[in-house]
Amino acid sequence: MKEWTWGQLHRIKFQHALDSTPWGAALFDRGPLKQSGDGDTVKASYFGDESFDPLIGASYREIFDLADWDRSVGINVPGQSGQPGSKHYDDLLPMWIEGKYFPLAYSKKAVDAVTTDVLQLNPGRP
């Protein structure tokens, strides 16, 4: 029992609906990963009767600093993009597991300082 840890029992897997295809799981799914928390903690998650694996929990959290919006932070999982193959598809997963946050930039100066990619949409053009 000295070797037991909650993370060995409480493991999360991000399973995509398309993982039933032959290539789907490798392309879309992430995990399983050790996760802290339960229904009575800040990093709350619910598990059922069959295992301790999380079934329900927050995939997005944010903390706003109303005195200085540029000091606000947030996190979502697994990443900033829903496109498999993108470097941002699962880039936030390690931070989410560790309970860390990224800055939520609001002012133009703060947004410009952290912008790495820009997607420009031109409706009506071929």
Buried (B, 14 or more C-beta within 10 A) or exposed (E): EEEEEEBEEBBBBBBBEEBEEEEBBEEBBBBBBBBBBBEEEEBEBEBEEEEBBBEEBBEEBEEEEEEEEBBBBBBBBBBBBEEBEEEBBBBBBEBBBEEEBBEBBBEEEBEEEEEEEEEEEEEEEE
